[in-house]
């Protein structure tokens, strides 16, 4: 892990780098965000190595974003929590999702979450996250800009409210409910 992970302000994405995760648009937004900025805001991507990472690296080069985007590869849980907590926000630009667990992980670790304004994420997250149009880099950039300016006290209040929202989801509760369904079908 880079020892200087706190040297710059940054946004973080964790997860696969499949095309439907829409990381190209997020990279485009990061470039726009930094266009006239003296103090750069980076994007850190935590994703396992794959053919899709190779494609993403080419896209980063094409968009001349090498100094703005860092692909970290695999990060253990302890360091991932630190990365989340020290980020401006977790960004989830996905176009298609089944449920969307990564924003929950980020919120639980103590950061804000900015997610695609798509039906499934609206249904799951309600008012606990910030939304952007995933097809529009300018929309993503505008939200990231706004998140980077939230005062620390307001940020802490929003994170606490988002963490309260997480209490309605529980692995133990889900396991019990699933077991009930299995038992009722026997």
Order of alpha helices (4+ residues) and beta strands (2+ residues): beta-alpha-beta-alpha-beta-alpha-beta-alpha-beta-alpha-beta-alpha-alpha-alpha
